[in-house]
Amino acid sequence: SFTFRGGDTAAEDVNATQQVMKRNKELQSYRMKQQELLQLRSLILSEMLSKRGLPMATIRQVANMEQPSDMVDWDCAMSTVDEPKV
């Protein structure tokens, strides 16, 4: 974009830049809140569908700390020049 150099417009450019930065921060905050609400709605929906008998994973099933997680060998997923994974 084109900007003016020096003179009276320099102060206006700083104010405009600050306003744009403030607006971007507000927009980022709004989008983050919307993402959180979307995830919350998804969790509530999966819980309700599970209660109705559909085979859906619930929070309690996923967050079971009594059962240890399976060990995974991530080397099988790493692709290198020497050992390409197709």
N, C-alpha and C positions, 0 to 999 in steps of 0.2 A: 504494500500500500504506500501511497505517497503521503509524506508529512512535510510540514513547514518547518524551517529552521530559524531559530532565534526570534526576537521581537516579542510582541504580545501573545503570539500563539503558543509559545513554549509553556506557559503556565496552564493554558487550556489543555494542552496535550497531556500534561501530568495529571490533571483532574480527570480527563477522559480515560486515561490508562488506569487510574485508580478505580473509576466507576466500572470499567470493564472487568478488572480483577475482582472487585466486590461482587459483581453480577455472576461471574464464573464460579466464585466460591459458593454463592447462594444456590446456583444451579446444581453444583456438585452435591451439596447437602440435600437438596430436594430429591435428586436421583438416588442417593444412598437410602434415604427414608423410603422411597417407593420400592426399592429393591428389597429392603427389610420387610415391608408389608407384603410384597409378593411371596417371599419365602414363608412368612407366617401363614398366609392364606393357603399355601400349598401344604404345609404341615397340618393345618386344621382339616383340610379336605381329605388328606390321606387317613387321618384318624377317624373321620366320620365314615368314609368308605369302608374302612376295616371293621368298624362296629356293625355295618350293614352286611358283613359277610364276604366282602370282596377280598381277594388275596393281596392285601397291601401291607407293606412294612410300616410298623408304627414306631414312634419314638422309643418306647420301652423296649421293643425288640432290637432296635439298632443300638441303643445305648446300654446294652447288657454288659456290665463290667465283670460279672462272675465268670463269663466264658472268655478265655484269652483269645486274642486274635491270631489268625494263622500266620505263620512265618512265610514270607514271600521272597523268592530269589529274583531280584530285579535285574540280574545280569542277562536273563532271557529277553528282556525288553530293550536292552542297550544295543544299538547298531553302530558298528565302527567300520572303518575301511577294511581292516583285517578280517572282521567277522560280521559281514552284512546280514541283517535280518530282513527277510522279504515278506 
